Amino acid sequence: MRLNQNILLLGKKVVLVPYTSEHVPRYHGWMKSDELQRLTASEPLTLEQEYAMQRSWREDADKCTFIVLDAERWQAQPGATEESCMAGDVNLFLTDLGDPSLGEIEVMIAEPSCRGKGFGTEAVLMMMSYGVTKLGLTKFEAKIGQGNEPSIRMFQKLHFEQVAVSSVFQEVTLRLTMSEPERQWLLEQTSHVEEKPYGIGS
């Protein structure tokens, strides 16, 4: 999605930046992990395929992707490459043609040292806020492997409720509809987030 290619979202624990070709080698390295392939239901790609995927994610209007950076590491080391601060990614898929107000959200904290620190929670809240305020979304779904208990618990803490279980795909679907109280709660949770221009020299 080109809409988010020139912005950076600065939170307390994480920084969200657009997925660029600079991030691909590290991302490709993560996705060689059997554990991450299982948790994300992904097939391993060649480096060339990963670059092609990154380009398609930038161009496709129905996908919004940010790379999750460790904010502390990113701010503590002026001049540090983004690649060295990468923690994971967070995505929105706007693929329900019958309901443009629905976004499927997913998050991956791939860097083992970054797990269990609340990075995934803040990244999801920031992405949901972006979806509500910039993309007009009012409903979110998360599809999570049945064995991924930490992720299921995280989404439940964020007010998502389980609406379906697929024994075929071995996944749980959770949903959150943004009522006015939910919208106010979300905006309060992300009131500290700053949007900054992203690009050369930022």
C-alpha positions as CSV (number, residue, x, y, z in Angstrom):
1,M,0.0,0.0,0.0
2,R,1.4,3.3,-1.1
3,L,-0.6,5.3,1.4
4,N,1.8,4.5,4.3
5,Q,5.1,4.6,2.4
6,N,6.1,8.1,3.6
7,I,5.2,7.9,7.3
8,L,6.7,6.6,10.4
9,L,4.7,5.9,13.6
10,L,6.6,6.4,16.8
11,G,5.3,4.6,19.9
12,K,6.8,3.9,23.4
13,K,8.2,0.5,22.7
14,V,8.1,0.2,19.0
15,V,8.5,2.3,15.8
16,L,6.5,1.3,12.8
17,V,8.2,2.0,9.4
18,P,7.1,1.1,5.8
19,Y,8.5,-2.3,4.6
20,T,11.3,-1.4,2.1
21,S,13.9,-3.4,0.2
22,E,16.4,-2.5,3.0
23,H,14.5,-4.8,5.4
24,V,14.3,-7.8,3.1
25,P,17.5,-9.6,4.0
26,R,16.8,-9.7,7.7
27,Y,13.1,-10.6,7.1
28,H,14.3,-13.4,4.8
29,G,16.6,-14.7,7.5
30,W,13.7,-14.8,10.0
31,M,11.5,-16.7,7.7
32,K,13.9,-19.6,7.4
33,S,12.9,-20.5,10.9
34,D,10.7,-23.7,11.1
35,E,9.0,-22.2,14.1
36,L,8.0,-18.9,12.4
37,Q,6.9,-20.8,9.2
38,R,4.6,-22.9,11.4
39,L,3.3,-20.0,13.5
40,T,2.6,-17.9,10.4
41,A,1.5,-20.7,8.1
42,S,4.2,-19.6,5.6
43,E,6.2,-21.4,3.0
44,P,10.0,-20.6,2.7
45,L,10.8,-18.2,-0.2
46,T,14.1,-17.5,-2.0
47,L,15.6,-14.1,-1.4
48,E,14.5,-13.1,-4.9
49,Q,11.0,-14.1,-4.2
50,E,11.1,-12.2,-0.9
51,Y,12.1,-9.0,-2.8
52,A,9.3,-9.5,-5.2
53,M,6.9,-10.0,-2.3
54,Q,8.1,-6.7,-0.7
55,R,7.4,-4.9,-4.0
56,S,3.9,-6.3,-4.3
57,W,3.1,-5.4,-0.7
58,R,4.1,-1.8,-1.4
59,E,2.0,-1.7,-4.6
60,D,-1.1,-3.6,-3.6
61,A,-3.9,-1.4,-2.4
62,D,-5.4,-4.1,-0.2
63,K,-2.3,-4.7,2.0
64,C,-0.8,-2.4,4.6
65,T,2.5,-3.4,6.1
66,F,4.8,-1.9,8.7
67,I,8.1,-3.3,9.9
68,V,8.3,-3.2,13.7
69,L,11.5,-1.7,15.1
70,D,12.7,-1.9,18.7
71,A,12.2,1.8,19.7
72,E,14.8,1.8,22.5
73,R,17.5,0.4,20.2
74,W,16.5,2.6,17.3
75,Q,16.6,5.8,19.5
76,A,19.7,4.9,21.5
77,Q,22.0,4.4,18.5
78,P,21.9,7.4,16.2
79,G,22.8,6.2,12.7
80,A,21.9,2.6,13.5
81,T,20.5,0.9,10.5
82,E,16.8,0.0,10.6
83,E,17.7,-3.6,9.8
84,S,19.7,-3.9,13.0
85,C,16.7,-2.7,15.0
86,M,14.0,-4.9,13.4
87,A,11.7,-6.9,15.7
88,G,9.0,-8.1,13.4
89,D,6.1,-6.9,11.3
90,V,2.4,-6.0,11.5
91,N,0.0,-6.2,8.6
92,L,-3.6,-5.3,7.6
93,F,-5.3,-7.1,4.7
94,L,-8.3,-5.3,3.2
95,T,-9.5,-8.3,1.2
96,D,-13.2,-8.6,1.9
97,L,-14.7,-6.9,-1.2
98,G,-18.1,-7.1,0.3
99,D,-17.0,-5.2,3.4
100,P,-14.4,-2.5,2.9
101,S,-14.7,-1.6,6.6
102,L,-13.1,-5.0,7.7
103,G,-9.4,-5.5,8.1
104,E,-7.6,-8.7,8.9
105,I,-4.7,-8.0,11.2
106,E,-1.7,-10.0,11.9
107,V,1.5,-9.4,13.9
108,M,4.8,-11.3,14.1
109,I,7.5,-10.5,16.6
110,A,10.2,-12.6,15.0
111,E,13.3,-11.5,16.9
112,P,13.5,-13.8,20.0
113,S,15.1,-11.2,22.2
114,C,12.1,-8.9,21.5
115,R,9.3,-11.3,22.6
116,G,7.4,-11.0,25.8
117,K,8.1,-7.2,26.1
118,G,4.7,-5.9,24.8
119,F,6.0,-5.1,21.4
120,G,3.3,-7.1,19.6
121,T,0.5,-5.5,21.7
122,E,1.7,-1.9,21.0
123,A,2.2,-2.7,17.3
124,V,-1.3,-4.1,17.0
125,L,-2.9,-1.1,18.8
126,M,-0.9,1.3,16.6
127,M,-1.9,-0.5,13.4
128,M,-5.6,-0.7,14.5
129,S,-5.5,3.1,15.2
130,Y,-4.0,3.7,11.8
131,G,-6.7,1.5,10.2
132,V,-9.5,3.3,12.1
133,T,-8.3,6.9,11.5
134,K,-6.7,6.6,8.0
135,L,-8.4,3.7,6.3
136,G,-11.9,4.0,7.7
137,L,-12.0,0.5,9.2
138,T,-14.6,-0.4,11.9
139,K,-14.0,-4.1,12.2
140,F,-10.9,-6.2,12.7
141,E,-10.3,-10.0,12.4
142,A,-7.3,-12.0,13.5
143,K,-6.8,-15.6,12.3
144,I,-4.3,-17.4,14.5
145,G,-3.0,-21.0,14.6
146,Q,-4.8,-23.0,17.4
147,G,-1.4,-23.8,19.0
148,N,-0.3,-20.1,19.2
149,E,-1.7,-19.5,22.7
150,P,0.4,-16.3,23.4
151,S,-1.0,-14.6,20.3
152,I,-4.6,-15.7,21.0
153,R,-4.3,-14.3,24.6
154,M,-2.8,-11.1,23.4
155,F,-5.7,-10.4,21.0
156,Q,-8.2,-11.4,23.7
157,K,-6.7,-8.8,26.0
158,L,-7.2,-6.3,23.2
159,H,-11.0,-7.0,23.4
160,F,-11.1,-9.4,20.5
161,E,-13.6,-12.3,20.8
162,Q,-13.4,-15.7,19.3
163,V,-16.0,-16.1,16.6
164,A,-14.9,-19.3,14.7
165,V,-12.6,-22.3,14.9
166,S,-11.5,-24.2,11.8
167,S,-10.3,-27.7,12.4
168,V,-9.3,-27.9,8.7
169,F,-6.9,-25.0,8.9
170,Q,-6.3,-25.5,12.6
171,E,-6.9,-21.8,13.3
172,V,-9.0,-19.6,15.5
173,T,-10.8,-16.4,14.2
174,L,-11.1,-13.6,16.6
175,R,-13.0,-10.4,15.9
176,L,-13.4,-6.9,17.2
177,T,-16.1,-4.4,16.1
178,M,-15.3,-0.8,16.8
179,S,-18.3,0.6,18.8
180,E,-17.9,4.2,19.9
181,P,-16.6,3.1,23.4
182,E,-14.1,0.7,21.7
183,R,-13.0,3.5,19.3
184,Q,-12.4,5.9,22.2
185,W,-10.5,3.2,24.2
186,L,-8.3,2.5,21.1
187,L,-7.5,6.2,20.6
188,E,-6.7,6.6,24.3
189,Q,-4.4,3.6,24.2
190,T,-2.5,5.2,21.2
191,S,-2.7,8.9,22.2
192,H,1.1,8.9,22.7
193,V,1.9,7.8,19.1
194,E,3.5,10.4,16.9
195,E,3.3,10.3,13.1
196,K,6.5,11.6,11.4
197,P,7.6,11.8,7.8
198,Y,9.6,8.8,6.6
199,G,12.2,9.0,3.9
200,I,15.7,9.8,3.1
201,G,17.4,11.3,6.2
202,S,14.5,10.7,8.6
